[in-house]
Amino acid sequence: MESKPCLFKISGSINTEKHKEFEQTVRFVFKLLPHSCFSSHLALDVFNTNLYHLFMLWSSDAELNNFKHSNEYHVIKGSFQTLGLMDNYVTATCMDVHGLEMNDADT
């Protein structure tokens, strides 16, 4: 059976005075992620300035499950719990994946 990429999203609230510390922690963890994590992004909600969304795209469900048992995941989860509140997380299997090639508009 073909393995499909999986999206993992974590959302949580962090008070404004703790934003810098939280962002530094997430940045540190992102540098430690394996190549099986294709993409990782941290976004601050435009409608709620204390709500962060962390998005990760993993090569397979197995790789995502490995991550959820890793020290890196526990650092992120602990950061949410220590500096604020981890509201929820969502996992989703990508059903249809298309490649996209981008060219530099100036060339």
Secondary structure, DSSP 8 states (H G I E B T S, - for coil): -----EEEEEEEEE-GGGHHHHHHHHHHHHHH--TTEEEEEEEE-SS-TTEEEEEEEES-HHHHHHHHTSHHHHHHHHHHHHHEEEEEEEEEE-S---------TT-
